[in-house]
Amino acid sequence: MAPVTSGLLMDIPAETVYGFLSQLPNHQSMGGRRFRLKAFADDRLGARIVIRGPLGIRRTVETTITCLHPSRSVGGTAAIGRRTLAHVHWTIDAAGERSRVALTATVLHIGALDRLLLAAGGRRWLARSFHRVLTLLPVTIGAVTPERTVPVIVPNADQAD
């Protein structure tokens, strides 16, 4: 299954973006109504997130940050139930005083319900949701307004499921 990816060029230095994203409690303010952080692990490297989709669909996700590469990336796992596991990764590429930020989810294992949800429009919904999170990121950090972000098309290896 192809990854779900969205990216933006932001008027924020890569170090600032990384500093913000590397602290999981900061993610609490970026998800809007779609992604709600409900609880943090004691080490602050994990959290429980409730995803609220269309038609009242809700999925609870257990996340854990597993890799931190200063000023370049933040990544981890997202588990839904016992059968679905994904790798979620923020990539930060410096572009002078700006940065290109991409958010990608790659499914490693998938249960039947989550496969059905993704096939029934969930991939498209998730990509739009990632784009929304990215447009809120500069506002949340406080560096720029959404009008100053520039969309970046991130090529996807395979557009079809």
Phi, psi and omega in degrees: 000132182291147177295156171259124186223144171217148181214156178216150170265127185237149177276050181225133177298148182304321181298322180291316179299312180300314180304322179287309185291333183288348178256101186308321178302335178294335181293341182304327186266003186259340191275351182058215180279341186283323182234111181245122174282125184256326183203148177251148172290159181303325182279357181064017176254002179222157179204159172256127181239138173255122176265126179250110181260185178293160177061026178076010180290133178226139176227135177262130185241133173259117183249152176215128173284125182242345179214134177230119176239102187315129178063008181235319184194157174224130182214165179184193181251154175225116181248132176242112182065207182265347189247339185253128179221133179227157171257125179246132190220129170262124177250132183236115178249122179293138176222070186069234177276002179250177175210147172263123183242129178235143175241124185229138172240126178242119181284127178263318176220146181219136176277167184299316181297314181292326175298315179296315180298317179294319180291332183270026177110355181297325178298313180296317179298317180295318178299316177295322179294318176299317179299319178297316177301317180294322179289333177279339184303310180298323178294317180296317177293330178092012184272321183214173176262160182301331181296341182266359176275149182239122180298143176238131177275119179261116183298140178250131184302327184210112182285335181271152176276000000 
